[in-house]
């Protein structure tokens, strides 16, 4: 009953916002009684709201199983799609890896199901037939990057906080990261992937993760104006008129020469050696960050990025799924989740514990071809 009242109130407010003449065009379809995703249609625009505020809108299997078929259906029916998150803290803080790790310890296959459907969804967004607009206001990490960065438009704000922190939990920059990150300016993507460093506000635009920048206070007006559009020309004009163009310099600009030089190394050992030779405070701090990460994850991630630089998105995702399956059978993923998300002692015991002990054979094993019926397929 409370949800019904809320729906009626929100519908009334939204109708007033877009004008009485459009009231009869507003339809609202709630996802399920769980309401972890809310689907709306406004003026034939599909609006998706991620609705797990207590979990910072992190994706779980339930959400992906609703998003994937809806997105597939909408690209043949809607003018375009807008996706956003509930609340001011987070667009989407990633995938629910804690639930995946806990299920894995019980011998369950939640991770296999989740990653396969999530990556299929990432591939769908990357080849979407209609404009796809993500409001990446607040935290956007991991899975949140996957449901935004492959779309046509990514609107960031001063509250946007981006990171791909997977090497800190024994995983790798997935959700198509092996396609996107190697294509960033210079070696920036390699730096972001291996260190898990965070970018804030306008830096997200400067890095190429966002396509447009607007102050968070103007997001509602931007959405209202976008909902009046019918085609890409109108979308472009609206964004160009409302988004801020003159923003401060990229905070990493003073360090890009060091990043480009050091992260051009062919191996993790080469990268560390180049950072040591550089000797700057930035290089020293970067080494400290790398020393906290899973050695296996860093080597696997570096190989993924190197391979992904010459692969299309779907092939990258297929490759990533093989690596994800291997991670679900590897010690470091469960240990990383334990140390950072469960016990929170921030003291993971990696196996092997050093880069030197991570053999090429071990790294290669993460890329092994799966049985034909287990491989990722992008056909829906």
Residue pairs with C-beta under 8 A, 6 or more apart in sequence:
3 30
3 35
7 28
7 30
10 28
11 26
11 28
14 26
14 42
15 22
15 23
15 26
17 220
17 224
18 26
18 42
18 43
18 224
18 227
18 228
22 42
22 43
25 42
25 43
25 44
26 40
26 41
26 42
26 43
27 40
27 41
27 42
28 38
28 40
28 41
29 39
29 40
29 41
30 38
30 39
31 37
31 38
31 39
31 51
31 66
32 62
32 66
34 62
35 51
36 50
36 51
36 52
36 60
36 62
36 63
36 66
37 48
37 49
37 50
37 51
37 63
37 66
37 67
38 48
38 49
38 51
39 46
39 47
39 48
39 66
39 70
40 46
40 47
40 48
40 49
41 47
41 78
42 227
43 79
43 227
43 228
44 77
44 78
44 79
44 230
45 78
45 79
45 80
45 81
45 82
45 226
45 227
45 229
46 70
46 74
46 78
46 80
46 81
46 82
47 81
47 82
47 83
47 84
47 227
48 67
48 70
48 81
48 82
48 83
48 84
49 83
49 84
49 85
49 86
50 57
50 59
50 63
50 83
50 84
50 85
50 86
50 91
50 92
51 57
51 86
52 58
52 60
52 63
52 86
53 86
53 87
53 89
53 90
55 93
55 96
56 89
56 90
56 92
56 93
56 138
56 139
57 85
57 86
57 87
57 90
57 91
57 92
57 93
57 144
58 92
58 93
58 94
58 95
58 96
58 143
58 144
59 92
59 94
59 95
59 96
59 118
59 143
59 144
59 147
60 95
60 96
60 99
60 114
61 110
61 113
61 114
61 117
64 114
64 117
64 118
64 121
65 117
67 121
67 147
68 117
68 120
68 121
68 124
68 380
69 380
71 81
71 121
71 124
71 125
71 128
72 124
72 380
74 81
74 130
75 81
75 124
75 128
75 129
75 130
76 129
78 130
79 130
79 131
79 229
79 230
79 231
80 130
80 131
80 132
80 133
80 229
80 232
80 235
81 128
81 130
81 131
81 132
81 133
82 133
82 134
82 135
82 223
82 226
82 227
83 132
83 133
83 134
83 135
83 147
83 148
83 151
84 91
84 134
84 135
84 137
84 223
85 91
85 92
85 135
85 137
85 138
85 144
87 138
88 137
88 138
88 159
88 216
89 138
89 139
90 138
90 139
90 140
90 144
91 134
91 135
91 136
91 137
91 138
91 139
91 140
91 144
91 148
91 160
92 139
92 140
92 141
92 143
92 144
92 147
92 148
93 139
93 140
93 141
93 142
93 144
94 141
94 142
94 143
94 144
95 114
95 118
95 142
95 143
96 114
97 142
97 169
97 171
97 337
97 341
98 337
98 341
98 342
99 110
100 110
100 111
100 114
100 328
101 111
101 333
101 334
101 337
101 338
101 341
101 342
102 342
103 109
103 110
103 111
104 110
104 111
104 328
104 333
104 334
105 334
111 324
111 328
112 325
112 328
115 174
115 321
115 324
115 325
116 321
116 376
118 143
118 146
118 175
119 146
119 174
119 175
119 176
119 317
119 320
119 321
119 324
119 376
120 317
120 376
120 377
120 378
120 380
121 146
121 147
122 146
122 147
122 150
122 175
122 176
122 313
122 317
123 150
123 176
123 313
123 314
123 317
123 378
124 378
124 380
125 132
125 146
125 147
125 150
125 151
126 150
126 176
126 179
126 313
126 314
127 313
127 314
128 150
128 151
128 152
131 152
131 153
131 232
131 235
132 151
132 152
132 153
133 151
133 152
133 153
133 155
133 226
133 235
134 147
134 148
134 151
134 153
134 154
134 155
135 155
135 219
135 223
136 144
136 148
136 154
136 155
136 156
136 157
136 160
136 162
136 204
136 209
136 210
137 155
137 156
137 157
137 159
137 160
137 216
137 219
138 159
138 160
138 161
139 161
140 148
140 160
140 161
140 162
140 204
140 209
141 161
141 162
141 163
141 164
141 165
142 164
142 165
142 166
142 174
142 175
143 175
145 162
145 164
145 175
145 177
145 209
146 174
146 175
146 176
146 177
147 175
148 154
149 176
149 180
149 209
150 176
150 180
150 313
152 211
153 211
153 212
153 235
153 239
154 209
154 210
154 211
154 212
155 210
155 211
155 212
155 213
155 214
155 219
155 222
155 239
155 243
156 162
156 201
156 202
156 204
156 205
156 209
156 210
156 212
156 213
156 214
157 201
157 213
157 214
157 215
157 216
157 219
158 201
158 202
158 215
158 216
159 201
159 216
160 200
160 201
160 204
160 210
161 198
161 199
161 200
162 198
162 199
162 200
162 203
162 204
162 207
162 209
163 192
163 196
163 197
163 198
163 199
164 173
164 177
164 181
164 192
164 193
164 196
165 196
166 172
166 173
166 174
166 196
166 297
166 301
167 173
167 193
167 194
167 195
167 196
167 293
167 294
167 297
167 298
167 301
168 196
168 292
168 293
168 294
168 336
168 340
169 294
169 333
169 336
169 337
169 340
169 341
170 294
170 296
170 297
170 327
170 330
170 331
170 332
170 333
170 334
170 335
170 336
170 337
170 348
170 350
171 297
171 324
171 327
171 333
171 336
172 178
172 193
172 297
172 300
172 301
172 304
172 320
172 323
172 324
172 327
173 181
173 192
173 193
173 301
173 304
173 305
174 320
174 323
174 324
175 320
176 313
176 316
176 317
176 320
177 193
177 304
177 305
177 308
177 320
178 304
178 305
178 307
178 308
178 311
178 316
178 319
178 320
179 308
179 311
179 312
179 313
179 316
179 317
180 189
181 189
181 190
181 192
181 193
181 305
181 308
182 189
182 190
182 305
182 306
182 308
182 309
183 189
183 309
184 192
184 207
184 208
185 207
185 208
185 256
186 256
186 259
186 260
187 259
187 260
187 262
187 263
187 264
188 207
188 252
188 256
188 259
189 305
190 263
190 302
190 305
191 197
191 259
191 263
191 286
192 199
192 207
193 301
193 305
194 263
194 268
194 271
194 290
194 293
194 298
194 301
194 302
195 286
195 289
195 290
195 293
196 289
196 293
197 289
199 207
199 209
199 251
202 213
202 247
202 248
203 250
203 251
203 252
204 210
205 211
205 212
205 213
205 247
206 247
206 249
206 250
207 250
207 252
212 239
212 243
213 243
213 244
213 247
214 222
214 242
214 243
214 244
215 244
218 242
221 242
222 238
222 239
222 242
222 243
225 238
225 242
226 235
226 238
226 239
228 234
229 235
229 238
252 259
255 282
258 275
258 278
258 280
258 282
258 283
261 274
261 278
262 271
262 274
262 275
262 278
262 283
262 286
263 271
264 274
265 271
265 272
265 273
265 274
267 299
267 302
268 290
268 295
268 298
268 299
268 302
268 355
269 355
269 356
271 290
271 302
272 287
272 290
272 355
275 283
275 284
275 286
275 287
275 290
276 283
276 287
290 298
294 332
294 336
294 348
294 350
295 350
295 352
295 353
295 354
295 355
295 357
295 358
296 330
296 332
296 350
296 351
296 352
296 358
296 362
296 363
297 332
297 336
298 355
299 355
299 358
299 363
300 323
300 363
300 366
303 363
303 367
304 316
304 319
304 320
304 323
307 316
307 319
308 316
308 319
311 319
314 378
317 376
317 378
318 375
318 376
318 378
319 367
321 370
321 375
321 376
322 366
322 367
322 368
322 369
322 370
322 375
322 376
323 366
323 367
325 370
325 374
326 365
326 366
326 367
326 368
327 333
327 366
330 366
331 351
332 348
332 350
332 351
335 348
335 349
335 350
335 351
336 348
338 348
339 345
339 346
339 347
339 348
339 349
340 346
340 348
352 358
352 362
369 375
